[in-house]
């Protein structure tokens, strides 16, 4: 069962990344650590670092109904 859960998680990750790519295709920039993200960089938003930090997404402008950019920055769990 553990293997099946991992496969499902990977599938969910791919669906999420495809969604981010669609936003980029529509002109919504995606940033990771204040740099515009390339396709190769996008997978790292799912990684948990050795120091316990992880990436949190911020959808800038979404609350006003006009998404301007998507940002992923490291946060630390203290």
mmJSON file of the N, C-alpha and C atoms, coordinates in Angstrom:
{"data_MODEL":{"atom_site":{
"group_PDB":["ATOM","ATOM","ATOM","ATOM","ATOM","ATOM","ATOM","ATOM","ATOM","ATOM","ATOM","ATOM","ATOM","ATOM","ATOM","ATOM","ATOM","ATOM","ATOM","ATOM","ATOM","ATOM","ATOM","ATOM","ATOM","ATOM","ATOM","ATOM","ATOM","ATOM","ATOM","ATOM","ATOM","ATOM","ATOM","ATOM","ATOM","ATOM","ATOM","ATOM","ATOM","ATOM","ATOM","ATOM","ATOM","ATOM","ATOM","ATOM","ATOM","ATOM","ATOM","ATOM","ATOM","ATOM","ATOM","ATOM","ATOM","ATOM","ATOM","ATOM","ATOM","ATOM","ATOM","ATOM","ATOM","ATOM","ATOM","ATOM","ATOM","ATOM","ATOM","ATOM","ATOM","ATOM","ATOM","ATOM","ATOM","ATOM","ATOM","ATOM","ATOM","ATOM","ATOM","ATOM","ATOM","ATOM","ATOM","ATOM","ATOM","ATOM","ATOM","ATOM","ATOM","ATOM","ATOM","ATOM","ATOM","ATOM","ATOM","ATOM","ATOM","ATOM","ATOM","ATOM","ATOM","ATOM","ATOM","ATOM","ATOM","ATOM","ATOM","ATOM","ATOM","ATOM","ATOM","ATOM","ATOM","ATOM","ATOM","ATOM","ATOM","ATOM","ATOM","ATOM","ATOM","ATOM","ATOM","ATOM","ATOM","ATOM","ATOM","ATOM","ATOM","ATOM","ATOM","ATOM","ATOM","ATOM","ATOM","ATOM","ATOM","ATOM","ATOM","ATOM","ATOM","ATOM","ATOM","ATOM","ATOM","ATOM","ATOM","ATOM","ATOM","ATOM","ATOM","ATOM","ATOM","ATOM","ATOM","ATOM","ATOM","ATOM","ATOM","ATOM","ATOM","ATOM","ATOM","ATOM","ATOM","ATOM","ATOM","ATOM","ATOM","ATOM","ATOM","ATOM","ATOM","ATOM","ATOM","ATOM","ATOM","ATOM","ATOM","ATOM","ATOM","ATOM","ATOM","ATOM","ATOM","ATOM","ATOM","ATOM","ATOM","ATOM","ATOM","ATOM","ATOM","ATOM","ATOM","ATOM","ATOM","ATOM","ATOM","ATOM","ATOM","ATOM","ATOM","ATOM","ATOM","ATOM","ATOM","ATOM","ATOM","ATOM","ATOM","ATOM","ATOM","ATOM","ATOM","ATOM","ATOM","ATOM","ATOM","ATOM","ATOM","ATOM","ATOM","ATOM","ATOM","ATOM","ATOM","ATOM","ATOM","ATOM"],
"id":[1,2,3,4,5,6,7,8,9,10,11,12,13,14,15,16,17,18,19,20,21,22,23,24,25,26,27,28,29,30,31,32,33,34,35,36,37,38,39,40,41,42,43,44,45,46,47,48,49,50,51,52,53,54,55,56,57,58,59,60,61,62,63,64,65,66,67,68,69,70,71,72,73,74,75,76,77,78,79,80,81,82,83,84,85,86,87,88,89,90,91,92,93,94,95,96,97,98,99,100,101,102,103,104,105,106,107,108,109,110,111,112,113,114,115,116,117,118,119,120,121,122,123,124,125,126,127,128,129,130,131,132,133,134,135,136,137,138,139,140,141,142,143,144,145,146,147,148,149,150,151,152,153,154,155,156,157,158,159,160,161,162,163,164,165,166,167,168,169,170,171,172,173,174,175,176,177,178,179,180,181,182,183,184,185,186,187,188,189,190,191,192,193,194,195,196,197,198,199,200,201,202,203,204,205,206,207,208,209,210,211,212,213,214,215,216,217,218,219,220,221,222,223,224,225,226,227,228,229,230,231,232,233,234],
"type_symbol":["N","C","C","N","C","C","N","C","C","N","C","C","N","C","C","N","C","C","N","C","C","N","C","C","N","C","C","N","C","C","N","C","C","N","C","C","N","C","C","N","C","C","N","C","C","N","C","C","N","C","C","N","C","C","N","C","C","N","C","C","N","C","C","N","C","C","N","C","C","N","C","C","N","C","C","N","C","C","N","C","C","N","C","C","N","C","C","N","C","C","N","C","C","N","C","C","N","C","C","N","C","C","N","C","C","N","C","C","N","C","C","N","C","C","N","C","C","N","C","C","N","C","C","N","C","C","N","C","C","N","C","C","N","C","C","N","C","C","N","C","C","N","C","C","N","C","C","N","C","C","N","C","C","N","C","C","N","C","C","N","C","C","N","C","C","N","C","C","N","C","C","N","C","C","N","C","C","N","C","C","N","C","C","N","C","C","N","C","C","N","C","C","N","C","C","N","C","C","N","C","C","N","C","C","N","C","C","N","C","C","N","C","C","N","C","C","N","C","C","N","C","C","N","C","C","N","C","C","N","C","C","N","C","C"],
"label_atom_id":["N","CA","C","N","CA","C","N","CA","C","N","CA","C","N","CA","C","N","CA","C","N","CA","C","N","CA","C","N","CA","C","N","CA","C","N","CA","C","N","CA","C","N","CA","C","N","CA","C","N","CA","C","N","CA","C","N","CA","C","N","CA","C","N","CA","C","N","CA","C","N","CA","C","N","CA","C","N","CA","C","N","CA","C","N","CA","C","N","CA","C","N","CA","C","N","CA","C","N","CA","C","N","CA","C","N","CA","C","N","CA","C","N","CA","C","N","CA","C","N","CA","C","N","CA","C","N","CA","C","N","CA","C","N","CA","C","N","CA","C","N","CA","C","N","CA","C","N","CA","C","N","CA","C","N","CA","C","N","CA","C","N","CA","C","N","CA","C","N","CA","C","N","CA","C","N","CA","C","N","CA","C","N","CA","C","N","CA","C","N","CA","C","N","CA","C","N","CA","C","N","CA","C","N","CA","C","N","CA","C","N","CA","C","N","CA","C","N","CA","C","N","CA","C","N","CA","C","N","CA","C","N","CA","C","N","CA","C","N","CA","C","N","CA","C","N","CA","C","N","CA","C","N","CA","C","N","CA","C","N","CA","C","N","CA","C","N","CA","C","N","CA","C"],
"label_alt_id":[null,null,null,null,null,null,null,null,null,null,null,null,null,null,null,null,null,null,null,null,null,null,null,null,null,null,null,null,null,null,null,null,null,null,null,null,null,null,null,null,null,null,null,null,null,null,null,null,null,null,null,null,null,null,null,null,null,null,null,null,null,null,null,null,null,null,null,null,null,null,null,null,null,null,null,null,null,null,null,null,null,null,null,null,null,null,null,null,null,null,null,null,null,null,null,null,null,null,null,null,null,null,null,null,null,null,null,null,null,null,null,null,null,null,null,null,null,null,null,null,null,null,null,null,null,null,null,null,null,null,null,null,null,null,null,null,null,null,null,null,null,null,null,null,null,null,null,null,null,null,null,null,null,null,null,null,null,null,null,null,null,null,null,null,null,null,null,null,null,null,null,null,null,null,null,null,null,null,null,null,null,null,null,null,null,null,null,null,null,null,null,null,null,null,null,null,null,null,null,null,null,null,null,null,null,null,null,null,null,null,null,null,null,null,null,null,null,null,null,null,null,null,null,null,null,null,null,null,null,null,null,null,null,null],
"label_comp_id":["UNK","UNK","UNK","UNK","UNK","UNK","UNK","UNK","UNK","UNK","UNK","UNK","UNK","UNK","UNK","UNK","UNK","UNK","UNK","UNK","UNK","UNK","UNK","UNK","UNK","UNK","UNK","UNK","UNK","UNK","UNK","UNK","UNK","UNK","UNK","UNK","UNK","UNK","UNK","UNK","UNK","UNK","UNK","UNK","UNK","UNK","UNK","UNK","UNK","UNK","UNK","UNK","UNK","UNK","UNK","UNK","UNK","UNK","UNK","UNK","UNK","UNK","UNK","UNK","UNK","UNK","UNK","UNK","UNK","UNK","UNK","UNK","UNK","UNK","UNK","UNK","UNK","UNK","UNK","UNK","UNK","UNK","UNK","UNK","UNK","UNK","UNK","UNK","UNK","UNK","UNK","UNK","UNK","UNK","UNK","UNK","UNK","UNK","UNK","UNK","UNK","UNK","UNK","UNK","UNK","UNK","UNK","UNK","UNK","UNK","UNK","UNK","UNK","UNK","UNK","UNK","UNK","UNK","UNK","UNK","UNK","UNK","UNK","UNK","UNK","UNK","UNK","UNK","UNK","UNK","UNK","UNK","UNK","UNK","UNK","UNK","UNK","UNK","UNK","UNK","UNK","UNK","UNK","UNK","UNK","UNK","UNK","UNK","UNK","UNK","UNK","UNK","UNK","UNK","UNK","UNK","UNK","UNK","UNK","UNK","UNK","UNK","UNK","UNK","UNK","UNK","UNK","UNK","UNK","UNK","UNK","UNK","UNK","UNK","UNK","UNK","UNK","UNK","UNK","UNK","UNK","UNK","UNK","UNK","UNK","UNK","UNK","UNK","UNK","UNK","UNK","UNK","UNK","UNK","UNK","UNK","UNK","UNK","UNK","UNK","UNK","UNK","UNK","UNK","UNK","UNK","UNK","UNK","UNK","UNK","UNK","UNK","UNK","UNK","UNK","UNK","UNK","UNK","UNK","UNK","UNK","UNK","UNK","UNK","UNK","UNK","UNK","UNK","UNK","UNK","UNK","UNK","UNK","UNK"],
"label_asym_id":["A","A","A","A","A","A","A","A","A","A","A","A","A","A","A","A","A","A","A","A","A","A","A","A","A","A","A","A","A","A","A","A","A","A","A","A","A","A","A","A","A","A","A","A","A","A","A","A","A","A","A","A","A","A","A","A","A","A","A","A","A","A","A","A","A","A","A","A","A","A","A","A","A","A","A","A","A","A","A","A","A","A","A","A","A","A","A","A","A","A","A","A","A","A","A","A","A","A","A","A","A","A","A","A","A","A","A","A","A","A","A","A","A","A","A","A","A","A","A","A","A","A","A","A","A","A","A","A","A","A","A","A","A","A","A","A","A","A","A","A","A","A","A","A","A","A","A","A","A","A","A","A","A","A","A","A","A","A","A","A","A","A","A","A","A","A","A","A","A","A","A","A","A","A","A","A","A","A","A","A","A","A","A","A","A","A","A","A","A","A","A","A","A","A","A","A","A","A","A","A","A","A","A","A","A","A","A","A","A","A","A","A","A","A","A","A","A","A","A","A","A","A","A","A","A","A","A","A","A","A","A","A","A","A"],
"label_entity_id":["1","1","1","1","1","1","1","1","1","1","1","1","1","1","1","1","1","1","1","1","1","1","1","1","1","1","1","1","1","1","1","1","1","1","1","1","1","1","1","1","1","1","1","1","1","1","1","1","1","1","1","1","1","1","1","1","1","1","1","1","1","1","1","1","1","1","1","1","1","1","1","1","1","1","1","1","1","1","1","1","1","1","1","1","1","1","1","1","1","1","1","1","1","1","1","1","1","1","1","1","1","1","1","1","1","1","1","1","1","1","1","1","1","1","1","1","1","1","1","1","1","1","1","1","1","1","1","1","1","1","1","1","1","1","1","1","1","1","1","1","1","1","1","1","1","1","1","1","1","1","1","1","1","1","1","1","1","1","1","1","1","1","1","1","1","1","1","1","1","1","1","1","1","1","1","1","1","1","1","1","1","1","1","1","1","1","1","1","1","1","1","1","1","1","1","1","1","1","1","1","1","1","1","1","1","1","1","1","1","1","1","1","1","1","1","1","1","1","1","1","1","1","1","1","1","1","1","1","1","1","1","1","1","1"],
"label_seq_id":[1,1,1,2,2,2,3,3,3,4,4,4,5,5,5,6,6,6,7,7,7,8,8,8,9,9,9,10,10,10,11,11,11,12,12,12,13,13,13,14,14,14,15,15,15,16,16,16,17,17,17,18,18,18,19,19,19,20,20,20,21,21,21,22,22,22,23,23,23,24,24,24,25,25,25,26,26,26,27,27,27,28,28,28,29,29,29,30,30,30,31,31,31,32,32,32,33,33,33,34,34,34,35,35,35,36,36,36,37,37,37,38,38,38,39,39,39,40,40,40,41,41,41,42,42,42,43,43,43,44,44,44,45,45,45,46,46,46,47,47,47,48,48,48,49,49,49,50,50,50,51,51,51,52,52,52,53,53,53,54,54,54,55,55,55,56,56,56,57,57,57,58,58,58,59,59,59,60,60,60,61,61,61,62,62,62,63,63,63,64,64,64,65,65,65,66,66,66,67,67,67,68,68,68,69,69,69,70,70,70,71,71,71,72,72,72,73,73,73,74,74,74,75,75,75,76,76,76,77,77,77,78,78,78],
"pdbx_PDB_ins_code":[null,null,null,null,null,null,null,null,null,null,null,null,null,null,null,null,null,null,null,null,null,null,null,null,null,null,null,null,null,null,null,null,null,null,null,null,null,null,null,null,null,null,null,null,null,null,null,null,null,null,null,null,null,null,null,null,null,null,null,null,null,null,null,null,null,null,null,null,null,null,null,null,null,null,null,null,null,null,null,null,null,null,null,null,null,null,null,null,null,null,null,null,null,null,null,null,null,null,null,null,null,null,null,null,null,null,null,null,null,null,null,null,null,null,null,null,null,null,null,null,null,null,null,null,null,null,null,null,null,null,null,null,null,null,null,null,null,null,null,null,null,null,null,null,null,null,null,null,null,null,null,null,null,null,null,null,null,null,null,null,null,null,null,null,null,null,null,null,null,null,null,null,null,null,null,null,null,null,null,null,null,null,null,null,null,null,null,null,null,null,null,null,null,null,null,null,null,null,null,null,null,null,null,null,null,null,null,null,null,null,null,null,null,null,null,null,null,null,null,null,null,null,null,null,null,null,null,null,null,null,null,null,null,null],
"Cartn_x":[0.818,0.0,0.864,2.017,2.882,3.332,3.637,4.075,2.949,1.755,0.599,0.381,0.517,0.346,1.402,2.636,3.713,3.423,2.941,2.608,1.511,0.533,-0.554,-0.015,0.887,1.482,2.241,2.981,3.731,2.763,1.675,0.659,0.092,-0.198,-0.721,0.296,1.553,2.605,2.638,2.55,2.588,1.391,0.228,-0.97,-0.775,-0.224,0.019,1.013,2.105,3.11,2.532,1.704,1.054,0.171,-0.499,-1.308,-0.469,0.689,1.587,2.073,2.379,2.829,1.735,0.49,-0.631,-0.719,-0.511,-0.496,0.631,1.81,2.929,2.589,1.96,1.582,0.585,-0.163,-1.13,-0.521,0.787,1.478,1.592,1.23,1.362,2.738,3.656,4.981,4.951,5.819,5.989,7.422,7.573,8.884,9.196,10.463,10.969,12.199,12.184,13.29,13.605,12.576,12.687,13.281,13.347,13.805,12.699,12.506,11.494,11.865,10.889,11.135,11.178,12.131,12.173,11.47,11.194,10.563,11.415,12.729,13.636,13.611,13.351,13.341,12.06,10.989,9.679,9.538,10.204,10.069,10.554,11.44,11.985,10.98,9.835,8.842,8.235,8.444,7.92,8.944,10.177,11.237,11.218,11.495,11.704,13.211,13.774,15.221,15.69,16.992,17.567,17.319,17.24,17.012,15.526,14.695,13.257,12.473,13.151,12.44,11.728,10.709,9.952,9.402,8.879,8.36,6.864,6.476,5.071,4.695,3.564,3.102,2.29,2.45,1.681,1.126,-0.174,-0.841,-1.174,-0.276,-0.354,-1.458,-2.382,-3.484,-4.731,-4.644,-5.784,-6.97,-6.676,-7.768,-8.552,-7.946,-8.654,-9.302,-9.105,-9.718,-8.872,-7.637,-6.765,-5.366,-5.114,-3.828,-2.719,-1.697,-0.577,0.672,0.909,2.094,1.916,2.733,2.751,4.176,4.311,5.637,5.762,6.924,7.268,8.521,8.413,9.555,9.683,10.927,11.172,10.609,10.026,9.594,10.236,10.386,11.043,10.053,10.001,9.133,9.935,9.652,10.398,9.527],
"Cartn_y":[-1.191,0.0,1.258,1.246,2.414,2.838,1.861,2.175,2.838,2.351,2.921,4.376,4.661,6.027,6.943,6.465,7.267,7.569,6.595,6.819,7.861,7.8,8.775,10.166,10.265,11.556,12.106,11.272,11.708,12.178,11.454,11.856,13.228,13.434,14.73,15.842,15.555,16.549,16.936,15.943,16.215,17.055,16.765,17.55,18.996,19.198,20.541,21.295,20.621,21.258,21.609,20.741,21.039,22.277,22.42,23.609,24.869,24.802,25.957,26.328,25.323,25.573,26.254,25.862,26.505,27.981,28.305,29.714,30.458,29.85,30.486,30.721,29.746,29.881,31.027,31.354,32.455,33.792,33.804,35.039,35.348,34.408,34.589,34.058,34.915,34.419,33.628,32.623,31.806,32.024,32.403,32.672,31.672,31.245,30.437,31.158,31.502,32.241,33.524,34.254,35.55,35.479,34.281,34.135,33.469,33.926,33.291,31.821,30.954,29.515,28.935,28.041,27.255,25.926,25.186,23.875,22.972,23.066,22.212,22.546,23.796,24.233,23.873,23.686,23.574,22.418,21.299,20.15,20.406,21.386,21.609,22.213,22.69,23.243,22.163,20.896,19.796,19.254,19.717,19.188,19.807,18.979,19.465,19.436,20.557,20.693,20.059,19.809,19.204,20.048,21.366,22.239,22.364,21.576,21.584,22.621,23.426,24.432,23.773,24.447,23.975,25.184,24.969,26.072,26.246,27.513,27.849,28.767,28.48,29.274,30.481,31.561,32.78,33.202,33.276,33.625,35.114,35.928,37.382,37.919,38.622,39.216,38.365,37.125,36.218,36.728,37.391,37.879,39.008,39.705,40.774,40.274,38.991,38.41,38.516,39.021,39.177,38.677,37.402,36.8,37.451,37.974,38.65,37.796,37.012,36.157,35.108,34.058,32.994,32.92,32.978,33.0,31.825,31.206,30.153,30.568,30.705,31.095,30.081,29.907,28.984,29.554,28.679,29.014,27.995,28.406,27.557,27.238,25.989,25.536,25.564,26.52,26.64,26.321],
"Cartn_z":[0.0,0.0,0.0,0.691,0.721,-0.658,-1.507,-2.863,-3.646,-3.499,-4.2,-3.781,-2.499,-2.013,-2.628,-2.702,-3.284,-4.753,-5.508,-6.909,-7.036,-6.191,-6.219,-5.915,-4.956,-4.638,-5.839,-6.531,-7.711,-8.801,-8.971,-9.961,-9.598,-8.325,-7.875,-8.114,-7.896,-8.141,-9.608,-10.469,-11.907,-12.341,-11.801,-12.122,-11.664,-10.476,-9.956,-10.839,-11.225,-12.07,-13.446,-13.981,-15.263,-15.137,-13.994,-13.755,-13.71,-13.047,-12.999,-14.395,-15.204,-16.574,-17.396,-17.164,-17.869,-17.502,-16.219,-15.818,-16.525,-16.583,-17.279,-18.753,-19.376,-20.779,-20.992,-19.947,-20.022,-19.591,-19.353,-19.019,-17.547,-16.684,-15.234,-14.841,-14.398,-14.023,-12.721,-12.661,-11.466,-10.988,-9.723,-9.142,-8.034,-7.982,-6.877,-6.358,-5.085,-4.466,-5.241,-5.612,-6.299,-7.699,-8.287,-9.669,-10.467,-11.709,-12.538,-12.717,-12.481,-12.462,-13.87,-14.07,-15.295,-15.02,-16.072,-15.887,-15.014,-15.177,-14.416,-12.922,-12.569,-11.171,-10.429,-11.153,-10.513,-9.534,-9.78,-8.896,-7.485,-7.308,-5.964,-4.996,-5.489,-4.567,-3.675,-4.022,-3.221,-2.227,-2.289,-1.446,-0.05,0.927,2.287,2.51,2.894,3.049,4.358,4.442,5.648,6.895,6.73,7.875,8.234,7.556,7.841,7.061,6.264,5.476,4.297,3.811,2.659,1.917,0.727,-0.075,0.144,0.272,0.409,-0.747,-1.349,-2.48,-2.049,-2.81,-2.597,-3.955,-4.054,-5.301,-5.259,-5.806,-5.7,-6.609,-6.003,-6.74,-6.771,-6.306,-6.368,-5.554,-4.43,-3.581,-4.24,-5.209,-5.905,-7.185,-7.509,-8.69,-9.948,-9.819,-10.981,-10.619,-10.869,-10.521,-11.331,-10.631,-11.296,-11.345,-10.294,-10.239,-9.158,-9.26,-8.261,-7.735,-6.414,-5.789,-4.821,-4.845,-3.892,-3.162,-1.862,-1.033,0.095,0.558,1.669,2.953,3.718,5.072,6.011,7.249,8.238,9.349,9.733,10.806,12.105,12.957,14.219,15.396],
"occupancy":[1.0,1.0,1.0,1.0,1.0,1.0,1.0,1.0,1.0,1.0,1.0,1.0,1.0,1.0,1.0,1.0,1.0,1.0,1.0,1.0,1.0,1.0,1.0,1.0,1.0,1.0,1.0,1.0,1.0,1.0,1.0,1.0,1.0,1.0,1.0,1.0,1.0,1.0,1.0,1.0,1.0,1.0,1.0,1.0,1.0,1.0,1.0,1.0,1.0,1.0,1.0,1.0,1.0,1.0,1.0,1.0,1.0,1.0,1.0,1.0,1.0,1.0,1.0,1.0,1.0,1.0,1.0,1.0,1.0,1.0,1.0,1.0,1.0,1.0,1.0,1.0,1.0,1.0,1.0,1.0,1.0,1.0,1.0,1.0,1.0,1.0,1.0,1.0,1.0,1.0,1.0,1.0,1.0,1.0,1.0,1.0,1.0,1.0,1.0,1.0,1.0,1.0,1.0,1.0,1.0,1.0,1.0,1.0,1.0,1.0,1.0,1.0,1.0,1.0,1.0,1.0,1.0,1.0,1.0,1.0,1.0,1.0,1.0,1.0,1.0,1.0,1.0,1.0,1.0,1.0,1.0,1.0,1.0,1.0,1.0,1.0,1.0,1.0,1.0,1.0,1.0,1.0,1.0,1.0,1.0,1.0,1.0,1.0,1.0,1.0,1.0,1.0,1.0,1.0,1.0,1.0,1.0,1.0,1.0,1.0,1.0,1.0,1.0,1.0,1.0,1.0,1.0,1.0,1.0,1.0,1.0,1.0,1.0,1.0,1.0,1.0,1.0,1.0,1.0,1.0,1.0,1.0,1.0,1.0,1.0,1.0,1.0,1.0,1.0,1.0,1.0,1.0,1.0,1.0,1.0,1.0,1.0,1.0,1.0,1.0,1.0,1.0,1.0,1.0,1.0,1.0,1.0,1.0,1.0,1.0,1.0,1.0,1.0,1.0,1.0,1.0,1.0,1.0,1.0,1.0,1.0,1.0,1.0,1.0,1.0,1.0,1.0,1.0,1.0,1.0,1.0,1.0,1.0,1.0],
"B_iso_or_equiv":[0.0,0.0,0.0,0.0,0.0,0.0,0.0,0.0,0.0,0.0,0.0,0.0,0.0,0.0,0.0,0.0,0.0,0.0,0.0,0.0,0.0,0.0,0.0,0.0,0.0,0.0,0.0,0.0,0.0,0.0,0.0,0.0,0.0,0.0,0.0,0.0,0.0,0.0,0.0,0.0,0.0,0.0,0.0,0.0,0.0,0.0,0.0,0.0,0.0,0.0,0.0,0.0,0.0,0.0,0.0,0.0,0.0,0.0,0.0,0.0,0.0,0.0,0.0,0.0,0.0,0.0,0.0,0.0,0.0,0.0,0.0,0.0,0.0,0.0,0.0,0.0,0.0,0.0,0.0,0.0,0.0,0.0,0.0,0.0,0.0,0.0,0.0,0.0,0.0,0.0,0.0,0.0,0.0,0.0,0.0,0.0,0.0,0.0,0.0,0.0,0.0,0.0,0.0,0.0,0.0,0.0,0.0,0.0,0.0,0.0,0.0,0.0,0.0,0.0,0.0,0.0,0.0,0.0,0.0,0.0,0.0,0.0,0.0,0.0,0.0,0.0,0.0,0.0,0.0,0.0,0.0,0.0,0.0,0.0,0.0,0.0,0.0,0.0,0.0,0.0,0.0,0.0,0.0,0.0,0.0,0.0,0.0,0.0,0.0,0.0,0.0,0.0,0.0,0.0,0.0,0.0,0.0,0.0,0.0,0.0,0.0,0.0,0.0,0.0,0.0,0.0,0.0,0.0,0.0,0.0,0.0,0.0,0.0,0.0,0.0,0.0,0.0,0.0,0.0,0.0,0.0,0.0,0.0,0.0,0.0,0.0,0.0,0.0,0.0,0.0,0.0,0.0,0.0,0.0,0.0,0.0,0.0,0.0,0.0,0.0,0.0,0.0,0.0,0.0,0.0,0.0,0.0,0.0,0.0,0.0,0.0,0.0,0.0,0.0,0.0,0.0,0.0,0.0,0.0,0.0,0.0,0.0,0.0,0.0,0.0,0.0,0.0,0.0,0.0,0.0,0.0,0.0,0.0,0.0],
"pdbx_formal_charge":[null,null,null,null,null,null,null,null,null,null,null,null,null,null,null,null,null,null,null,null,null,null,null,null,null,null,null,null,null,null,null,null,null,null,null,null,null,null,null,null,null,null,null,null,null,null,null,null,null,null,null,null,null,null,null,null,null,null,null,null,null,null,null,null,null,null,null,null,null,null,null,null,null,null,null,null,null,null,null,null,null,null,null,null,null,null,null,null,null,null,null,null,null,null,null,null,null,null,null,null,null,null,null,null,null,null,null,null,null,null,null,null,null,null,null,null,null,null,null,null,null,null,null,null,null,null,null,null,null,null,null,null,null,null,null,null,null,null,null,null,null,null,null,null,null,null,null,null,null,null,null,null,null,null,null,null,null,null,null,null,null,null,null,null,null,null,null,null,null,null,null,null,null,null,null,null,null,null,null,null,null,null,null,null,null,null,null,null,null,null,null,null,null,null,null,null,null,null,null,null,null,null,null,null,null,null,null,null,null,null,null,null,null,null,null,null,null,null,null,null,null,null,null,null,null,null,null,null,null,null,null,null,null,null],
"auth_seq_id":[1,1,1,2,2,2,3,3,3,4,4,4,5,5,5,6,6,6,7,7,7,8,8,8,9,9,9,10,10,10,11,11,11,12,12,12,13,13,13,14,14,14,15,15,15,16,16,16,17,17,17,18,18,18,19,19,19,20,20,20,21,21,21,22,22,22,23,23,23,24,24,24,25,25,25,26,26,26,27,27,27,28,28,28,29,29,29,30,30,30,31,31,31,32,32,32,33,33,33,34,34,34,35,35,35,36,36,36,37,37,37,38,38,38,39,39,39,40,40,40,41,41,41,42,42,42,43,43,43,44,44,44,45,45,45,46,46,46,47,47,47,48,48,48,49,49,49,50,50,50,51,51,51,52,52,52,53,53,53,54,54,54,55,55,55,56,56,56,57,57,57,58,58,58,59,59,59,60,60,60,61,61,61,62,62,62,63,63,63,64,64,64,65,65,65,66,66,66,67,67,67,68,68,68,69,69,69,70,70,70,71,71,71,72,72,72,73,73,73,74,74,74,75,75,75,76,76,76,77,77,77,78,78,78],
"auth_comp_id":["UNK","UNK","UNK","UNK","UNK","UNK","UNK","UNK","UNK","UNK","UNK","UNK","UNK","UNK","UNK","UNK","UNK","UNK","UNK","UNK","UNK","UNK","UNK","UNK","UNK","UNK","UNK","UNK","UNK","UNK","UNK","UNK","UNK","UNK","UNK","UNK","UNK","UNK","UNK","UNK","UNK","UNK","UNK","UNK","UNK","UNK","UNK","UNK","UNK","UNK","UNK","UNK","UNK","UNK","UNK","UNK","UNK","UNK","UNK","UNK","UNK","UNK","UNK","UNK","UNK","UNK","UNK","UNK","UNK","UNK","UNK","UNK","UNK","UNK","UNK","UNK","UNK","UNK","UNK","UNK","UNK","UNK","UNK","UNK","UNK","UNK","UNK","UNK","UNK","UNK","UNK","UNK","UNK","UNK","UNK","UNK","UNK","UNK","UNK","UNK","UNK","UNK","UNK","UNK","UNK","UNK","UNK","UNK","UNK","UNK","UNK","UNK","UNK","UNK","UNK","UNK","UNK","UNK","UNK","UNK","UNK","UNK","UNK","UNK","UNK","UNK","UNK","UNK","UNK","UNK","UNK","UNK","UNK","UNK","UNK","UNK","UNK","UNK","UNK","UNK","UNK","UNK","UNK","UNK","UNK","UNK","UNK","UNK","UNK","UNK","UNK","UNK","UNK","UNK","UNK","UNK","UNK","UNK","UNK","UNK","UNK","UNK","UNK","UNK","UNK","UNK","UNK","UNK","UNK","UNK","UNK","UNK","UNK","UNK","UNK","UNK","UNK","UNK","UNK","UNK","UNK","UNK","UNK","UNK","UNK","UNK","UNK","UNK","UNK","UNK","UNK","UNK","UNK","UNK","UNK","UNK","UNK","UNK","UNK","UNK","UNK","UNK","UNK","UNK","UNK","UNK","UNK","UNK","UNK","UNK","UNK","UNK","UNK","UNK","UNK","UNK","UNK","UNK","UNK","UNK","UNK","UNK","UNK","UNK","UNK","UNK","UNK","UNK","UNK","UNK","UNK","UNK","UNK","UNK"],
"auth_asym_id":["A","A","A","A","A","A","A","A","A","A","A","A","A","A","A","A","A","A","A","A","A","A","A","A","A","A","A","A","A","A","A","A","A","A","A","A","A","A","A","A","A","A","A","A","A","A","A","A","A","A","A","A","A","A","A","A","A","A","A","A","A","A","A","A","A","A","A","A","A","A","A","A","A","A","A","A","A","A","A","A","A","A","A","A","A","A","A","A","A","A","A","A","A","A","A","A","A","A","A","A","A","A","A","A","A","A","A","A","A","A","A","A","A","A","A","A","A","A","A","A","A","A","A","A","A","A","A","A","A","A","A","A","A","A","A","A","A","A","A","A","A","A","A","A","A","A","A","A","A","A","A","A","A","A","A","A","A","A","A","A","A","A","A","A","A","A","A","A","A","A","A","A","A","A","A","A","A","A","A","A","A","A","A","A","A","A","A","A","A","A","A","A","A","A","A","A","A","A","A","A","A","A","A","A","A","A","A","A","A","A","A","A","A","A","A","A","A","A","A","A","A","A","A","A","A","A","A","A","A","A","A","A","A","A"],
"auth_atom_id":["N","CA","C","N","CA","C","N","CA","C","N","CA","C","N","CA","C","N","CA","C","N","CA","C","N","CA","C","N","CA","C","N","CA","C","N","CA","C","N","CA","C","N","CA","C","N","CA","C","N","CA","C","N","CA","C","N","CA","C","N","CA","C","N","CA","C","N","CA","C","N","CA","C","N","CA","C","N","CA","C","N","CA","C","N","CA","C","N","CA","C","N","CA","C","N","CA","C","N","CA","C","N","CA","C","N","CA","C","N","CA","C","N","CA","C","N","CA","C","N","CA","C","N","CA","C","N","CA","C","N","CA","C","N","CA","C","N","CA","C","N","CA","C","N","CA","C","N","CA","C","N","CA","C","N","CA","C","N","CA","C","N","CA","C","N","CA","C","N","CA","C","N","CA","C","N","CA","C","N","CA","C","N","CA","C","N","CA","C","N","CA","C","N","CA","C","N","CA","C","N","CA","C","N","CA","C","N","CA","C","N","CA","C","N","CA","C","N","CA","C","N","CA","C","N","CA","C","N","CA","C","N","CA","C","N","CA","C","N","CA","C","N","CA","C","N","CA","C","N","CA","C","N","CA","C","N","CA","C","N","CA","C","N","CA","C","N","CA","C","N","CA","C"],
"pdbx_PDB_model_num":[1,1,1,1,1,1,1,1,1,1,1,1,1,1,1,1,1,1,1,1,1,1,1,1,1,1,1,1,1,1,1,1,1,1,1,1,1,1,1,1,1,1,1,1,1,1,1,1,1,1,1,1,1,1,1,1,1,1,1,1,1,1,1,1,1,1,1,1,1,1,1,1,1,1,1,1,1,1,1,1,1,1,1,1,1,1,1,1,1,1,1,1,1,1,1,1,1,1,1,1,1,1,1,1,1,1,1,1,1,1,1,1,1,1,1,1,1,1,1,1,1,1,1,1,1,1,1,1,1,1,1,1,1,1,1,1,1,1,1,1,1,1,1,1,1,1,1,1,1,1,1,1,1,1,1,1,1,1,1,1,1,1,1,1,1,1,1,1,1,1,1,1,1,1,1,1,1,1,1,1,1,1,1,1,1,1,1,1,1,1,1,1,1,1,1,1,1,1,1,1,1,1,1,1,1,1,1,1,1,1,1,1,1,1,1,1,1,1,1,1,1,1,1,1,1,1,1,1,1,1,1,1,1,1]
}}}
